[in-house]
Every structure is written in C-alpha cells, then in structure tokens.
Amino acid sequence: MTLTTKKKEAAIRKWIGISHGRVRDYHARNCTLCIEFQHDERDDDDENELGGCDNKRGETCPIALNGHEYCETTPYTKWRRHQNQAHIRHGRIEWNKTATCTECQVLALVEMLFVYDAIDKHLGWD
Ligand SMILES: [Zn+2]
C-alpha cells in the first residue's frame, strides 16, 4: 500500500475542516482517497475490476472495500442529499460545499468517522 499516513490524515481532515466551515467539498478532486484510487472506468479492459475505485497497481479504495463503490450509500450520500435539498439557491443546485447549518456539521462529522473507520479497517496506520 502506497498511501502515506499524511494522505490518510488529509482524507479525514478534509471532513473536519468542512464541519468547521473552513474547507469546501470538491468531491473527488479534494479527496486524497479518490485521487489515489479512482480511475476512469472507460479505461478498464477487465470487467471484474471493482468499478473505478481501484488504481493501476490494483489497490482499492478502503471505502469501496467496505462495499461502497463511488461512496454510494455512505454518509457522503446523506451529505450530498442534504446539500441538494436544504442548500439549493436560485433554483439550481449550488452547493455550499461546506457546513453552513447544524445538520451540515453533523453529516460532515459522520462522514469523517466513516472515512476514519474505513482507513483503520482496511489500510491501518504506519
Ligand atoms: Zn446544512
């Protein structure tokens, strides 16, 4: 496993920052797990691969290893749903991308714990 402790911590810190309203959620673009593991499925020639959540070295995102490809049906789904339902502006989906209400804060911290647990379970710490 090539994911450094620093990158593991960054994946967790992202959500602590969001809960404090200091960091924005740019989806996969500022998730160190997605940056490390995600690839374009259209490049796949092996149909047995686990979606787009593994990298060229055959290493899989710890969240996908928990059975949640692309973070589907995880606390991240709830975070997105809340943003889309509670924080739409001018009739279009305009994410605040950071916590702006108490529910945002709670959902961000639940996601933080989820990411922590997945890393702890599947990758461990140096
Ligand atoms: Zn909110």
Backbone and ligand atoms as CSV (ligand in chain L), in Angstrom:
chain,resi,resn,atom,element,x,y,z
A,1,MET,N,N,0.850,-1.205,0.000
A,1,MET,CA,C,0.000,0.000,0.000
A,1,MET,C,C,0.875,1.241,0.000
A,2,THR,N,N,0.588,2.113,-0.912
A,2,THR,CA,C,1.448,3.282,-1.078
A,2,THR,C,C,0.846,4.554,-0.477
A,3,LEU,N,N,-0.348,4.448,0.051
A,3,LEU,CA,C,-0.972,5.657,0.587
A,3,LEU,C,C,-0.276,6.065,1.895
A,4,THR,N,N,0.288,7.253,1.895
A,4,THR,CA,C,1.045,7.690,3.067
A,4,THR,C,C,0.107,8.070,4.212
A,5,THR,N,N,0.662,8.055,5.407
A,5,THR,CA,C,-0.104,8.477,6.581
A,5,THR,C,C,-0.632,9.893,6.394
A,6,LYS,N,N,0.199,10.734,5.784
A,6,LYS,CA,C,-0.200,12.117,5.540
A,6,LYS,C,C,-1.470,12.189,4.688
A,7,LYS,N,N,-1.531,11.355,3.652
A,7,LYS,CA,C,-2.715,11.361,2.779
A,7,LYS,C,C,-3.932,10.763,3.480
A,8,LYS,N,N,-3.698,9.742,4.304
A,8,LYS,CA,C,-4.806,9.182,5.082
A,8,LYS,C,C,-5.372,10.257,6.011
A,9,GLU,N,N,-4.473,10.963,6.684
A,9,GLU,CA,C,-4.917,12.020,7.598
A,9,GLU,C,C,-5.623,13.141,6.838
A,10,ALA,N,N,-5.137,13.433,5.642
A,10,ALA,CA,C,-5.750,14.508,4.853
A,10,ALA,C,C,-7.187,14.161,4.479
A,11,ALA,N,N,-7.434,12.876,4.189
A,11,ALA,CA,C,-8.796,12.442,3.845
A,11,ALA,C,C,-9.740,12.666,5.025
A,12,ILE,N,N,-9.222,12.471,6.217
A,12,ILE,CA,C,-10.030,12.680,7.432
A,12,ILE,C,C,-10.148,14.167,7.753
A,13,ARG,N,N,-9.026,14.874,7.631
A,13,ARG,CA,C,-9.014,16.316,7.955
A,13,ARG,C,C,-9.942,17.110,7.051
A,14,LYS,N,N,-10.084,16.667,5.803
A,14,LYS,CA,C,-10.998,17.349,4.886
A,14,LYS,C,C,-12.364,17.522,5.545
A,15,TRP,N,N,-12.848,16.450,6.172
A,15,TRP,CA,C,-14.209,16.478,6.727
A,15,TRP,C,C,-14.281,17.208,8.056
A,16,ILE,N,N,-13.201,17.208,8.788
A,16,ILE,CA,C,-13.164,18.048,9.990
A,16,ILE,C,C,-13.233,19.511,9.561
A,17,GLY,N,N,-12.470,19.854,8.529
A,17,GLY,CA,C,-12.464,21.225,8.000
A,17,GLY,C,C,-13.834,21.639,7.487
A,18,ILE,N,N,-14.495,20.722,6.783
A,18,ILE,CA,C,-15.838,21.020,6.269
A,18,ILE,C,C,-16.802,21.249,7.430
A,19,SER,N,N,-16.691,20.431,8.466
A,19,SER,CA,C,-17.605,20.586,9.609
A,19,SER,C,C,-17.429,21.948,10.271
A,20,HIS,N,N,-16.205,22.496,10.180
A,20,HIS,CA,C,-15.947,23.821,10.753
A,20,HIS,C,C,-16.221,24.951,9.756
A,21,GLY,N,N,-16.618,24.601,8.534
A,21,GLY,CA,C,-16.874,25.619,7.525
A,21,GLY,C,C,-15.604,26.243,6.954
A,22,ARG,N,N,-14.486,25.577,7.121
A,22,ARG,CA,C,-13.207,26.127,6.654
A,22,ARG,C,C,-12.722,25.495,5.360
A,23,VAL,N,N,-13.287,24.336,5.017
A,23,VAL,CA,C,-12.853,23.592,3.828
A,23,VAL,C,C,-14.083,23.335,2.978
A,24,ARG,N,N,-13.915,23.357,1.676
A,24,ARG,CA,C,-15.031,23.063,0.792
A,24,ARG,C,C,-14.910,21.659,0.220
A,25,ASP,N,N,-16.070,21.086,-0.082
A,25,ASP,CA,C,-16.106,19.751,-0.675
A,25,ASP,C,C,-16.103,19.870,-2.190
A,26,TYR,N,N,-14.993,19.513,-2.793
A,26,TYR,CA,C,-14.927,19.448,-4.253
A,26,TYR,C,C,-14.935,17.992,-4.707
A,27,HIS,N,N,-15.748,17.215,-4.030
A,27,HIS,CA,C,-15.944,15.805,-4.383
A,27,HIS,C,C,-14.606,15.082,-4.461
A,28,ALA,N,N,-14.440,14.345,-5.559
A,28,ALA,CA,C,-13.220,13.540,-5.710
A,28,ALA,C,C,-11.969,14.407,-5.847
A,29,ARG,N,N,-12.175,15.648,-6.270
A,29,ARG,CA,C,-11.000,16.481,-6.565
A,29,ARG,C,C,-10.205,16.849,-5.323
A,30,ASN,N,N,-10.853,16.916,-4.164
A,30,ASN,CA,C,-10.060,17.145,-2.952
A,30,ASN,C,C,-10.262,16.037,-1.908
A,31,CYS,N,N,-10.439,14.838,-2.417
A,31,CYS,CA,C,-10.413,13.656,-1.546
A,31,CYS,C,C,-9.133,12.886,-1.871
A,32,THR,N,N,-8.254,12.749,-0.899
A,32,THR,CA,C,-6.978,12.075,-1.200
A,32,THR,C,C,-7.194,10.591,-1.516
A,33,LEU,N,N,-8.290,10.016,-1.026
A,33,LEU,CA,C,-8.577,8.616,-1.376
A,33,LEU,C,C,-8.962,8.507,-2.852
A,34,CYS,N,N,-9.862,9.377,-3.303
A,34,CYS,CA,C,-10.251,9.373,-4.724
A,34,CYS,C,C,-9.045,9.660,-5.617
A,35,ILE,N,N,-8.230,10.621,-5.200
A,35,ILE,CA,C,-7.058,10.976,-6.015
A,35,ILE,C,C,-6.128,9.778,-6.126
A,36,GLU,N,N,-6.002,9.033,-5.044
A,36,GLU,CA,C,-5.103,7.878,-5.038
A,36,GLU,C,C,-5.674,6.687,-5.807
A,37,PHE,N,N,-6.971,6.463,-5.669
A,37,PHE,CA,C,-7.519,5.189,-6.144
A,37,PHE,C,C,-8.409,5.292,-7.378
A,38,GLN,N,N,-9.080,6.416,-7.580
A,38,GLN,CA,C,-10.091,6.443,-8.629
A,38,GLN,C,C,-9.463,6.527,-10.016
A,39,HIS,N,N,-10.049,5.825,-10.937
A,39,HIS,CA,C,-9.616,5.939,-12.323
A,39,HIS,C,C,-10.850,5.906,-13.219
A,40,ASP,N,N,-10.640,6.254,-14.480
A,40,ASP,CA,C,-11.743,6.277,-15.430
A,40,ASP,C,C,-12.096,4.844,-15.830
A,41,GLU,N,N,-13.330,4.458,-15.527
A,41,GLU,CA,C,-13.761,3.082,-15.824
A,41,GLU,C,C,-13.687,2.763,-17.309
A,42,ARG,N,N,-13.771,3.805,-18.124
A,42,ARG,CA,C,-13.731,3.557,-19.573
A,42,ARG,C,C,-12.377,3.010,-20.012
A,43,ASP,N,N,-11.370,3.179,-19.126
A,43,ASP,CA,C,-10.049,2.637,-19.442
A,43,ASP,C,C,-9.929,1.153,-19.107
A,44,ASP,N,N,-10.966,0.610,-18.438
A,44,ASP,CA,C,-10.885,-0.779,-17.982
A,44,ASP,C,C,-10.965,-1.767,-19.136
A,45,ASP,N,N,-10.124,-2.764,-19.090
A,45,ASP,CA,C,-10.312,-3.874,-20.017
A,45,ASP,C,C,-10.711,-5.137,-19.251
A,46,ASP,N,N,-10.710,-5.032,-17.930
A,46,ASP,CA,C,-11.067,-6.178,-17.092
A,46,ASP,C,C,-12.436,-5.916,-16.464
A,47,GLU,N,N,-13.419,-6.695,-16.873
A,47,GLU,CA,C,-14.776,-6.461,-16.381
A,47,GLU,C,C,-14.950,-6.827,-14.910
A,48,ASN,N,N,-14.008,-7.565,-14.372
A,48,ASN,CA,C,-14.122,-7.980,-12.979
A,48,ASN,C,C,-13.586,-6.938,-12.001
A,49,GLU,N,N,-13.030,-5.895,-12.525
A,49,GLU,CA,C,-12.492,-4.871,-11.636
A,49,GLU,C,C,-13.608,-4.204,-10.852
A,50,LEU,N,N,-13.237,-3.680,-9.710
A,50,LEU,CA,C,-14.220,-3.045,-8.836
A,50,LEU,C,C,-14.438,-1.603,-9.286
A,51,GLY,N,N,-15.328,-1.425,-10.238
A,51,GLY,CA,C,-15.674,-0.097,-10.712
A,51,GLY,C,C,-14.470,0.749,-11.003
A,52,GLY,N,N,-14.549,1.993,-10.618
A,52,GLY,CA,C,-13.438,2.905,-10.856
A,52,GLY,C,C,-12.688,3.231,-9.590
A,53,CYS,N,N,-12.863,2.415,-8.571
A,53,CYS,CA,C,-12.286,2.739,-7.263
A,53,CYS,C,C,-11.018,1.957,-6.942
A,54,ASP,N,N,-10.336,1.503,-7.983
A,54,ASP,CA,C,-9.024,0.908,-7.753
A,54,ASP,C,C,-8.009,1.567,-8.680
A,55,ASN,N,N,-6.757,1.502,-8.287
A,55,ASN,CA,C,-5.745,2.190,-9.081
A,55,ASN,C,C,-4.984,1.204,-9.969
A,56,LYS,N,N,-4.037,1.732,-10.682
A,56,LYS,CA,C,-3.314,0.910,-11.664
A,56,LYS,C,C,-2.480,-0.179,-11.004
A,57,ARG,N,N,-2.173,-0.004,-9.726
A,57,ARG,CA,C,-1.409,-1.042,-9.010
A,57,ARG,C,C,-2.322,-2.113,-8.410
A,58,GLY,N,N,-3.633,-2.002,-8.719
A,58,GLY,CA,C,-4.567,-3.000,-8.220
A,58,GLY,C,C,-4.972,-2.775,-6.772
A,59,GLU,N,N,-4.684,-1.578,-6.248
A,59,GLU,CA,C,-5.085,-1.259,-4.875
A,59,GLU,C,C,-6.456,-0.595,-4.897
A,60,THR,N,N,-7.282,-0.950,-3.934
A,60,THR,CA,C,-8.670,-0.490,-3.927
A,60,THR,C,C,-8.908,0.478,-2.779
A,61,CYS,N,N,-9.731,1.468,-3.044
A,61,CYS,CA,C,-10.113,2.436,-2.016
A,61,CYS,C,C,-10.745,1.720,-0.819
A,62,PRO,N,N,-10.351,2.072,0.398
A,62,PRO,CA,C,-10.901,1.393,1.575
A,62,PRO,C,C,-12.418,1.536,1.691
A,63,ILE,N,N,-12.969,2.594,1.131
A,63,ILE,CA,C,-14.426,2.763,1.192
A,63,ILE,C,C,-15.112,1.804,0.216
A,64,ALA,N,N,-14.498,1.616,-0.950
A,64,ALA,CA,C,-15.029,0.627,-1.901
A,64,ALA,C,C,-14.901,-0.778,-1.329
A,65,LEU,N,N,-13.826,-1.019,-0.573
A,65,LEU,CA,C,-13.648,-2.329,0.056
A,65,LEU,C,C,-14.750,-2.606,1.073
A,66,ASN,N,N,-15.339,-1.568,1.607
A,66,ASN,CA,C,-16.480,-1.733,2.513
A,66,ASN,C,C,-17.766,-1.994,1.736
A,67,GLY,N,N,-17.669,-2.078,0.415
A,67,GLY,CA,C,-18.842,-2.366,-0.406
A,67,GLY,C,C,-19.558,-1.127,-0.904
A,68,HIS,N,N,-18.847,0.009,-0.928
A,68,HIS,CA,C,-19.495,1.254,-1.347
A,68,HIS,C,C,-18.720,1.898,-2.488
A,69,GLU,N,N,-18.960,1.380,-3.674
A,69,GLU,CA,C,-18.328,1.953,-4.841
A,69,GLU,C,C,-18.757,3.410,-5.026
A,70,TYR,N,N,-17.812,4.257,-5.362
A,70,TYR,CA,C,-18.076,5.690,-5.551
A,70,TYR,C,C,-18.806,6.304,-4.358
A,71,CYS,N,N,-18.549,5.765,-3.190
A,71,CYS,CA,C,-19.164,6.281,-1.959
A,71,CYS,C,C,-20.694,6.225,-1.983
A,72,GLU,N,N,-21.239,5.315,-2.803
A,72,GLU,CA,C,-22.695,5.183,-2.822
A,72,GLU,C,C,-23.174,4.555,-1.516
A,73,THR,N,N,-24.320,5.011,-1.078
A,73,THR,CA,C,-24.945,4.560,0.181
A,73,THR,C,C,-24.003,4.643,1.374
A,74,THR,N,N,-23.270,5.728,1.432
A,74,THR,CA,C,-22.430,6.024,2.603
A,74,THR,C,C,-22.929,7.338,3.213
A,75,PRO,N,N,-22.331,7.762,4.328
A,75,PRO,CA,C,-22.697,9.087,4.866
A,75,PRO,C,C,-22.463,10.214,3.848
A,76,TYR,N,N,-21.582,9.982,2.881
A,76,TYR,CA,C,-21.372,11.010,1.845
A,76,TYR,C,C,-22.654,11.234,1.047
A,77,THR,N,N,-23.396,10.156,0.784
A,77,THR,CA,C,-24.679,10.268,0.083
A,77,THR,C,C,-25.624,11.186,0.853
A,78,LYS,N,N,-25.637,11.032,2.180
A,78,LYS,CA,C,-26.525,11.857,3.008
A,78,LYS,C,C,-26.092,13.315,2.994
A,79,TRP,N,N,-24.773,13.531,3.004
A,79,TRP,CA,C,-24.239,14.897,2.914
A,79,TRP,C,C,-24.693,15.560,1.617
A,80,ARG,N,N,-24.548,14.838,0.503
A,80,ARG,CA,C,-24.942,15.381,-0.803
A,80,ARG,C,C,-26.436,15.652,-0.853
A,81,ARG,N,N,-27.215,14.697,-0.341
A,81,ARG,CA,C,-28.663,14.858,-0.379
A,81,ARG,C,C,-29.078,16.097,0.418
A,82,HIS,N,N,-28.478,16.245,1.592
A,82,HIS,CA,C,-28.797,17.415,2.417
A,82,HIS,C,C,-28.449,18.706,1.676
A,83,GLN,N,N,-27.279,18.751,1.042
A,83,GLN,CA,C,-26.884,19.952,0.301
A,83,GLN,C,C,-27.886,20.246,-0.812
A,84,ASN,N,N,-28.282,19.186,-1.517
A,84,ASN,CA,C,-29.196,19.365,-2.652
A,84,ASN,C,C,-30.600,19.762,-2.207
A,85,GLN,N,N,-30.996,19.311,-1.011
A,85,GLN,CA,C,-32.345,19.612,-0.550
A,85,GLN,C,C,-32.423,20.905,0.251
A,86,ALA,N,N,-31.429,21.153,1.077
A,86,ALA,CA,C,-31.519,22.279,2.016
A,86,ALA,C,C,-30.776,23.518,1.538
A,87,HIS,N,N,-29.849,23.350,0.627
A,87,HIS,CA,C,-28.993,24.494,0.286
A,87,HIS,C,C,-28.956,24.810,-1.205
A,88,ILE,N,N,-30.093,24.575,-1.855
A,88,ILE,CA,C,-30.199,24.970,-3.260
A,88,ILE,C,C,-30.526,26.458,-3.323
A,89,ARG,N,N,-29.866,27.147,-4.221
A,89,ARG,CA,C,-30.140,28.584,-4.369
A,89,ARG,C,C,-30.508,28.902,-5.817
A,90,HIS,N,N,-31.409,29.847,-5.979
A,90,HIS,CA,C,-31.803,30.326,-7.297
A,90,HIS,C,C,-32.247,29.184,-8.202
A,91,GLY,N,N,-32.899,28.182,-7.587
A,91,GLY,CA,C,-33.475,27.101,-8.359
A,91,GLY,C,C,-32.477,26.136,-8.968
A,92,ARG,N,N,-31.212,26.300,-8.663
A,92,ARG,CA,C,-30.265,25.329,-9.198
A,92,ARG,C,C,-29.419,24.788,-8.062
A,93,ILE,N,N,-28.862,23.645,-8.326
A,93,ILE,CA,C,-28.040,23.025,-7.296
A,93,ILE,C,C,-26.747,23.822,-7.156
A,94,GLU,N,N,-26.696,24.539,-6.068
A,94,GLU,CA,C,-25.487,25.325,-5.825
A,94,GLU,C,C,-24.975,24.951,-4.448
A,95,TRP,N,N,-24.077,24.040,-4.451
A,95,TRP,CA,C,-23.564,23.548,-3.192
A,95,TRP,C,C,-22.888,24.647,-2.401
A,96,ASN,N,N,-23.199,24.682,-1.120
A,96,ASN,CA,C,-22.369,25.495,-0.246
A,96,ASN,C,C,-20.969,24.906,-0.179
A,97,LYS,N,N,-20.929,23.623,-0.303
A,97,LYS,CA,C,-19.675,22.876,-0.313
A,97,LYS,C,C,-18.973,22.866,1.024
A,98,THR,N,N,-19.568,23.525,2.009
A,98,THR,CA,C,-19.022,23.444,3.352
A,98,THR,C,C,-20.192,23.511,4.332
A,99,ALA,N,N,-19.930,23.260,5.587
A,99,ALA,CA,C,-21.024,23.227,6.552
A,99,ALA,C,C,-21.531,24.634,6.838
A,100,THR,N,N,-22.844,24.807,6.691
A,100,THR,CA,C,-23.443,26.108,6.967
A,100,THR,C,C,-24.624,26.007,7.931
A,101,CYS,N,N,-24.955,24.818,8.369
A,101,CYS,CA,C,-26.011,24.664,9.367
A,101,CYS,C,C,-25.636,23.489,10.274
A,102,THR,N,N,-26.376,23.303,11.322
A,102,THR,CA,C,-26.047,22.255,12.294
A,102,THR,C,C,-26.086,20.872,11.662
A,103,GLU,N,N,-27.068,20.651,10.780
A,103,GLU,CA,C,-27.151,19.327,10.145
A,103,GLU,C,C,-25.942,19.081,9.249
A,104,CYS,N,N,-25.511,20.115,8.530
A,104,CYS,CA,C,-24.270,20.006,7.744
A,104,CYS,C,C,-23.111,19.554,8.631
A,105,GLN,N,N,-22.992,20.196,9.789
A,105,GLN,CA,C,-21.878,19.882,10.694
A,105,GLN,C,C,-21.916,18.431,11.129
A,106,VAL,N,N,-23.120,17.983,11.503
A,106,VAL,CA,C,-23.263,16.597,11.956
A,106,VAL,C,C,-22.927,15.634,10.823
A,107,LEU,N,N,-23.482,15.902,9.621
A,107,LEU,CA,C,-23.253,14.998,8.491
A,107,LEU,C,C,-21.777,14.952,8.106
A,108,ALA,N,N,-21.103,16.079,8.185
A,108,ALA,CA,C,-19.669,16.119,7.868
A,108,ALA,C,C,-18.865,15.299,8.881
A,109,LEU,N,N,-19.253,15.387,10.146
A,109,LEU,CA,C,-18.524,14.631,11.175
A,109,LEU,C,C,-18.823,13.136,11.085
A,110,VAL,N,N,-20.042,12.788,10.697
A,110,VAL,CA,C,-20.364,11.369,10.491
A,110,VAL,C,C,-19.528,10.823,9.333
A,111,GLU,N,N,-19.399,11.606,8.270
A,111,GLU,CA,C,-18.560,11.210,7.140
A,111,GLU,C,C,-17.100,11.082,7.576
A,112,MET,N,N,-16.636,12.004,8.388
A,112,MET,CA,C,-15.263,11.945,8.896
A,112,MET,C,C,-15.018,10.626,9.627
A,113,LEU,N,N,-15.954,10.243,10.485
A,113,LEU,CA,C,-15.811,8.990,11.229
A,113,LEU,C,C,-15.860,7.782,10.295
A,114,PHE,N,N,-16.691,7.862,9.278
A,114,PHE,CA,C,-16.805,6.775,8.305
A,114,PHE,C,C,-15.487,6.589,7.550
A,115,VAL,N,N,-14.900,7.695,7.122
A,115,VAL,CA,C,-13.614,7.632,6.415
A,115,VAL,C,C,-12.536,7.087,7.354
A,116,TYR,N,N,-12.538,7.571,8.586
A,116,TYR,CA,C,-11.564,7.085,9.568
A,116,TYR,C,C,-11.685,5.569,9.744
A,117,ASP,N,N,-12.910,5.086,9.942
A,117,ASP,CA,C,-13.118,3.657,10.183
A,117,ASP,C,C,-12.675,2.809,8.988
A,118,ALA,N,N,-12.985,3.280,7.771
A,118,ALA,CA,C,-12.625,2.518,6.569
A,118,ALA,C,C,-11.097,2.429,6.434
A,119,ILE,N,N,-10.405,3.547,6.705
A,119,ILE,CA,C,-8.938,3.542,6.650
A,119,ILE,C,C,-8.391,2.631,7.740
A,120,ASP,N,N,-8.929,2.768,8.929
A,120,ASP,CA,C,-8.480,1.974,10.066
A,120,ASP,C,C,-8.641,0.476,9.793
A,121,LYS,N,N,-9.763,0.111,9.209
A,121,LYS,CA,C,-10.080,-1.287,8.987
A,121,LYS,C,C,-9.255,-1.894,7.852
A,122,HIS,N,N,-9.095,-1.143,6.748
A,122,HIS,CA,C,-8.517,-1.739,5.547
A,122,HIS,C,C,-7.070,-1.350,5.276
A,123,LEU,N,N,-6.649,-0.219,5.728
A,123,LEU,CA,C,-5.279,0.225,5.451
A,123,LEU,C,C,-4.414,0.229,6.702
A,124,GLY,N,N,-5.003,0.572,7.824
A,124,GLY,CA,C,-4.224,0.672,9.056
A,124,GLY,C,C,-3.335,1.905,9.049
A,125,TRP,N,N,-2.503,1.998,10.060
A,125,TRP,CA,C,-1.634,3.167,10.229
A,125,TRP,C,C,-0.189,2.712,10.361
A,126,ASP,N,N,0.713,3.513,9.864
A,126,ASP,CA,C,2.146,3.128,9.916
A,126,ASP,C,C,2.654,3.108,11.345
L,1,ZN,ZN,ZN,-26.951,22.255,6.040
